[in-house]
Amino acid sequence: MPGLKTSILAVAASLALAAIAPAGAAERVTLMLDWIPTGDYAPYYAGIASGIYQRNGIELRIVKGNGSGDTLSKLAGGAADIGMADISALFTARQRGNMPVKMIASVYAHSPHSLFVRKDSGITSFAGLEGRRIGITPGNSHRLYFPAVAAAARTDPNKIEWVTVDGSSMAALLISGRIDAAPFYSTNFYYQNKQAMRAGRELAFLPFVEAGFSIYSLSFHATEATIQNRAAMLRNFLKATREAWVAARANPQATCEAHVKLVPEVALDDCLGSLNATLGFIFTDHSASVGLGGINDERLGKTYEVVAASQSLDTRLNPRTAVDMSLLPTSP
């Protein structure tokens, strides 16, 4: 396969160039994901392999997460330098726990929140979830948003049982029927459905956007101390990340080939299924208008309105106090 061989050689060459970079040129940085390293996160792993982060002064290490709430708690505790989490979890953590963390860039310009169900469950709408069990992880943004979704879908949330489970076992519990629905981004559908089909099942999903959720979701976050004391590092990281996004869009195949070399438990086709869906949430008309990773006050205000209503937060708060977008590159 000439194309595959060429891509692998290109990655190897990039790694070799990174290896001969001047000693001390790159700053060690730990990025904590909000989930396990599926193809959604391929741009960051490929960015390591291709030397994008190294060339921008970042020696990046990536660790998995277990839901947005858990990632933010660990970020605040010093377990990572940068964390990926849903902005809804940030708003809630700042108000209820005075968590000194801020959003520094948006990842998804639109919300990919959804609930996965088994097709043979008969669940075809949010109303069909009444009397069923939904798996959830601590602080998961799907749970934070669901009251508003239920209201829009005329569903009684009090008739639904939420079961706290480990994030890594969520899909298996759904496929086996031990839970009736599981919260995932729609970007995860390809590989989760493939896993279900191996077990003789098939999945479907209920997207939150059907309830009008054109809001911000997955974002990058850092502590206020890191923003103040390591601003140059964060600027370098965000610049490199934009480059990694653009490279992934230009060549998803090479991006996923690099990803599966570093994360071999992810199959290449699974990676491509997730990555191609993910790029559709990063590169949108909205991001073209505000810049990759950027936000505007209108959508930020709508996002906070939804979160505040569902979590009984102070509606008078200015959501801009929870974000610091000054570290984004000035070019789009």
C-alpha positions as CSV (number, residue, x, y, z in Angstrom):
1,M,0.0,0.0,0.0
2,P,2.1,2.9,-1.3
3,G,-0.1,5.6,0.4
4,L,0.2,3.9,3.8
5,K,3.9,3.5,3.4
6,T,4.4,7.1,2.4
7,S,2.4,8.3,5.4
8,I,4.3,6.2,7.8
9,L,7.6,7.4,6.4
10,A,6.4,11.0,6.7
11,V,5.5,10.4,10.4
12,A,8.9,8.7,11.0
13,A,10.7,11.6,9.4
14,S,8.8,14.1,11.5
15,L,9.6,12.2,14.7
16,A,13.3,12.2,13.7
17,L,13.2,15.9,13.2
18,A,11.6,16.3,16.6
19,A,14.2,14.1,18.2
20,I,17.1,16.4,17.0
21,A,15.4,19.6,18.3
22,P,17.7,21.5,20.7
23,A,17.7,20.3,24.2
24,G,15.5,22.3,26.5
25,A,13.7,23.9,23.6
26,A,10.3,22.4,24.5
27,E,8.3,22.8,27.7
28,R,6.8,19.6,29.2
29,V,3.0,19.9,29.2
30,T,0.3,17.4,30.3
31,L,-3.1,17.5,28.5
32,M,-5.9,15.6,30.2
33,L,-8.7,14.5,28.0
34,D,-12.3,14.3,29.1
35,W,-12.5,10.7,27.9
36,I,-10.5,7.7,26.6
37,P,-8.3,8.5,23.5
38,T,-10.7,7.7,20.7
39,G,-10.3,9.1,17.2
40,D,-11.9,12.3,18.4
41,Y,-8.5,13.2,19.8
42,A,-6.4,12.1,16.8
43,P,-5.2,15.6,15.9
44,Y,-3.4,15.9,19.2
45,Y,-1.7,12.6,19.1
46,A,-0.8,13.1,15.4
47,G,0.4,16.6,16.3
48,I,2.9,14.9,18.7
49,A,4.0,12.4,16.1
50,S,4.4,14.9,13.3
51,G,6.4,17.3,15.5
52,I,3.8,20.1,15.4
53,Y,3.8,20.6,19.2
54,Q,7.6,20.2,19.5
55,R,8.2,22.9,16.9
56,N,5.9,25.2,18.9
57,G,7.9,24.6,22.1
58,I,5.6,22.0,23.6
59,E,6.6,18.5,24.7
60,L,3.1,17.2,25.0
61,R,2.0,14.3,27.1
62,I,-1.7,13.2,26.9
63,V,-3.6,11.3,29.6
64,K,-7.1,10.0,29.5
65,G,-10.0,11.4,31.5
66,N,-13.2,10.0,33.0
67,G,-15.8,12.7,32.3
68,S,-15.7,16.5,32.3
69,G,-16.2,16.9,36.1
70,D,-13.4,14.5,36.9
71,T,-11.0,16.2,34.5
72,L,-11.7,19.7,35.9
73,S,-11.2,18.5,39.5
74,K,-7.9,16.9,38.6
75,L,-6.8,19.9,36.6
76,A,-7.6,22.2,39.6
77,G,-5.6,19.8,41.8
78,G,-2.5,20.0,39.6
79,A,-2.7,16.6,37.8
80,A,-2.5,18.3,34.4
81,D,-1.6,21.7,32.9
82,I,-4.5,21.8,30.4
83,G,-7.8,19.9,30.5
84,M,-10.5,19.2,27.9
85,A,-14.0,19.4,29.4
86,D,-17.4,20.7,28.6
87,I,-18.0,24.3,29.4
88,S,-21.2,23.4,31.3
89,A,-19.1,21.5,33.9
90,L,-16.9,24.6,34.2
91,F,-19.7,27.0,34.9
92,T,-21.1,24.7,37.5
93,A,-17.7,24.0,39.2
94,R,-16.8,27.7,39.4
95,Q,-20.1,28.6,41.1
96,R,-20.5,25.7,43.4
97,G,-16.9,25.0,44.3
98,N,-15.1,28.3,43.5
99,M,-12.9,26.3,41.2
100,P,-10.1,28.6,39.9
101,V,-10.2,27.3,36.3
102,K,-11.1,29.1,33.1
103,M,-11.9,28.2,29.5
104,I,-9.1,29.2,27.2
105,A,-10.5,28.0,23.8
106,S,-13.5,26.3,22.3
107,V,-13.1,22.9,20.6
108,Y,-16.6,22.2,19.3
109,A,-18.5,25.2,17.9
110,H,-21.7,23.2,18.2
111,S,-22.8,20.7,20.7
112,P,-22.5,17.0,19.7
113,H,-24.2,15.8,22.9
114,S,-26.5,12.7,22.4
115,L,-27.7,9.6,24.1
116,F,-27.0,6.3,22.5
117,V,-29.6,3.5,22.7
118,R,-30.0,0.0,21.3
119,K,-32.3,-0.2,18.3
120,D,-34.0,-3.2,19.8
121,S,-34.9,-1.2,22.9
122,G,-37.7,0.5,21.1
123,I,-36.5,3.9,22.3
124,T,-36.9,6.3,19.4
125,S,-37.3,9.6,21.2
126,F,-36.4,11.3,24.5
127,A,-39.9,10.5,25.8
128,G,-39.1,6.8,25.3
129,L,-36.5,7.1,28.1
130,E,-39.1,7.3,30.8
131,G,-38.9,4.3,33.1
132,R,-35.4,3.5,31.8
133,R,-31.8,3.6,33.2
134,I,-29.2,6.0,31.8
135,G,-25.6,5.5,32.6
136,I,-23.6,8.6,33.6
137,T,-20.1,9.6,34.9
138,P,-19.6,12.2,37.7
139,G,-20.1,15.8,36.4
140,N,-21.0,14.6,32.9
141,S,-22.3,17.5,30.9
142,H,-25.1,15.3,29.4
143,R,-26.6,15.1,32.8
144,L,-26.3,18.8,33.3
145,Y,-28.1,19.6,30.1
146,F,-30.8,16.9,30.2
147,P,-33.4,18.8,32.2
148,A,-33.6,21.4,29.5
149,V,-33.7,18.7,26.8
150,A,-36.4,16.8,28.6
151,A,-38.5,20.0,28.9
152,A,-38.2,20.7,25.2
153,A,-39.0,17.1,24.4
154,R,-42.0,17.0,26.9
155,T,-40.3,14.2,28.8
156,D,-40.6,13.7,32.6
157,P,-37.0,13.6,33.9
158,N,-38.3,12.3,37.3
159,K,-39.3,9.0,35.6
160,I,-35.7,8.3,34.5
161,E,-33.1,6.6,36.6
162,W,-29.5,7.8,36.3
163,V,-26.8,5.2,37.2
164,T,-23.2,6.3,37.9
165,V,-20.7,4.0,36.1
166,D,-17.1,4.1,35.0
167,G,-16.7,5.8,31.7
168,S,-14.6,3.0,30.2
169,S,-17.5,0.4,30.8
170,M,-20.3,2.6,29.5
171,A,-20.6,1.1,26.0
172,A,-20.4,-2.5,27.2
173,L,-23.1,-1.9,29.7
174,L,-25.3,-0.4,27.0
175,I,-24.7,-3.2,24.5
176,S,-25.4,-5.9,27.1
177,G,-28.6,-4.2,28.2
178,R,-27.6,-3.4,31.8
179,I,-28.4,0.2,31.0
180,D,-30.9,1.5,28.5
181,A,-29.0,4.6,27.3
182,A,-25.5,6.1,27.5
183,P,-24.3,9.6,27.0
184,F,-21.8,10.0,24.2
185,Y,-20.9,12.7,21.7
186,S,-22.3,11.8,18.3
187,T,-18.7,11.8,17.0
188,N,-18.4,8.4,18.8
189,F,-21.2,6.7,16.9
190,Y,-19.2,4.9,14.3
191,Y,-17.0,2.8,16.5
192,Q,-19.6,2.3,19.2
193,N,-22.1,0.9,16.7
194,K,-19.4,-1.3,15.2
195,Q,-18.7,-2.7,18.6
196,A,-22.4,-3.3,19.1
197,M,-22.8,-5.0,15.7
198,R,-20.1,-7.5,16.7
199,A,-22.3,-8.5,19.6
200,G,-25.3,-8.9,17.3
201,R,-26.8,-5.5,18.2
202,E,-27.2,-2.2,16.6
203,L,-27.3,1.3,18.0
204,A,-29.1,4.5,17.3
205,F,-28.7,8.0,18.9
206,L,-30.8,10.9,20.1
207,P,-29.0,14.1,19.4
208,F,-29.5,17.0,21.9
209,V,-29.3,19.5,19.0
210,E,-32.8,18.4,18.1
211,A,-33.9,20.3,21.2
212,G,-32.1,23.5,19.9
213,F,-28.7,23.0,21.4
214,S,-26.5,25.3,19.2
215,I,-24.2,25.9,22.1
216,Y,-20.6,25.6,23.1
217,S,-19.5,22.3,24.6
218,L,-16.0,20.7,24.6
219,S,-13.3,23.2,25.4
220,F,-9.7,23.6,26.6
221,H,-9.3,24.8,30.2
222,A,-6.5,25.9,32.5
223,T,-6.2,27.1,36.1
224,E,-6.0,30.8,36.7
225,A,-2.5,30.4,38.1
226,T,-1.4,28.7,34.9
227,I,-3.0,31.5,32.8
228,Q,-1.1,34.1,34.9
229,N,2.2,32.3,35.2
230,R,2.6,30.3,32.0
231,A,0.8,32.3,29.4
232,A,3.5,31.8,26.8
233,M,3.2,28.0,27.1
234,L,-0.6,28.2,26.7
235,R,-0.2,30.4,23.6
236,N,2.2,28.0,22.1
237,F,-0.1,25.1,22.9
238,L,-3.1,26.8,21.3
239,K,-1.1,27.8,18.2
240,A,0.1,24.2,17.8
241,T,-3.4,22.9,18.3
242,R,-4.8,25.0,15.5
243,E,-2.0,23.7,13.3
244,A,-2.9,20.1,14.3
245,W,-6.6,20.7,13.5
246,V,-5.7,22.1,10.0
247,A,-3.4,19.2,9.3
248,A,-6.0,16.7,10.4
249,R,-8.6,18.3,8.0
250,A,-6.1,18.2,5.2
251,N,-5.2,14.6,5.6
252,P,-7.5,12.5,8.0
253,Q,-5.9,9.3,6.8
254,A,-2.4,10.2,7.8
255,T,-3.7,11.7,11.1
256,C,-5.4,8.5,12.0
257,E,-2.4,6.4,10.9
258,A,-0.3,8.4,13.4
259,H,-2.9,8.1,16.1
260,V,-3.2,4.4,16.0
261,K,0.5,4.0,16.1
262,L,0.5,5.8,19.4
263,V,-2.9,4.4,20.6
264,P,-2.9,0.9,19.1
265,E,-6.2,-0.1,20.8
266,V,-8.0,2.2,18.4
267,A,-8.7,0.7,15.0
268,L,-7.9,2.8,11.9
269,D,-11.5,2.7,10.6
270,D,-12.8,3.7,14.0
271,C,-10.4,6.6,14.2
272,L,-11.5,7.8,10.8
273,G,-15.2,7.5,11.6
274,S,-14.7,9.6,14.8
275,L,-12.2,12.1,13.3
276,N,-14.3,12.9,10.3
277,A,-17.3,13.5,12.5
278,T,-15.3,15.6,14.9
279,L,-13.9,17.9,12.2
280,G,-17.4,18.8,11.4
281,F,-17.8,20.3,14.8
282,I,-14.5,22.1,14.8
283,F,-14.7,23.6,11.3
284,T,-18.1,25.3,11.1
285,D,-19.6,28.5,9.7
286,H,-19.4,29.7,13.3
287,S,-15.7,29.0,13.8
288,A,-15.0,30.5,10.4
289,S,-16.6,33.7,11.7
290,V,-15.0,33.9,15.2
291,G,-11.8,32.0,14.4
292,L,-10.8,28.5,15.3
293,G,-11.2,28.0,19.0
294,G,-12.9,31.4,19.4
295,I,-16.3,32.3,20.8
296,N,-18.8,35.2,20.6
297,D,-20.9,36.7,23.3
298,E,-24.2,35.7,21.8
299,R,-23.5,32.0,21.7
300,L,-21.7,32.1,25.1
301,G,-24.7,33.8,26.6
302,K,-27.0,31.2,25.2
303,T,-24.8,28.4,26.5
304,Y,-24.8,29.9,30.0
305,E,-28.5,30.5,29.9
306,V,-29.1,26.8,29.2
307,V,-26.6,25.6,31.9
308,A,-27.9,28.1,34.5
309,A,-31.5,27.0,33.9
310,S,-30.8,23.3,34.2
311,Q,-28.5,23.7,37.2
312,S,-30.1,26.5,39.1
313,L,-27.1,28.7,38.8
314,D,-27.0,32.5,39.2
315,T,-28.5,33.9,36.0
316,R,-27.1,37.3,36.7
317,L,-23.5,36.1,36.3
318,N,-21.6,37.3,33.3
319,P,-20.3,34.1,31.7
320,R,-17.2,36.0,30.4
321,T,-15.8,35.8,33.9
322,A,-15.3,32.1,33.3
323,V,-13.3,32.4,30.1
324,D,-10.0,34.0,29.0
325,M,-9.7,34.0,25.3
326,S,-6.6,36.3,25.3
327,L,-4.2,33.4,24.6
328,L,-5.6,32.4,21.2
329,P,-3.5,33.2,18.2
330,T,-4.6,36.4,16.5
331,S,-4.8,34.9,13.0
332,P,-7.8,32.7,12.2
